[in-house]
Amino acid sequence: MLALNYLILITDRENEEKYLEFFKAHGVHRVHSSLSHGTADEKLLDYFNIEKIEKVTLEAFVRDDIKEELVRNMYFEMNIGAA
């Protein structure tokens, strides 16, 4: 029996469709999506020079046998960590 992993991803709202397509292409067909917002106050946002942006939280159960490949592909295909 395969184990399941609970994947949670928070991203900008504008990236939602890209991630949904990515997950579908990699065998994750059930993804729960909900609107989110951060809890940082204006002072902290100003300090780091970032603006308050509407976010989306994506949640899915991922089979253990595809978890590592999925995360690795997410880094390369979705440019996570790229400046």
Summary of the structure (lengths in Angstrom):
residues: 83
radius of gyration: 14.7
end to end distance: 39.6
largest distance: 49.2
contacts: 183
relative contact order: 0.30
helix: 40%
strand: 28%
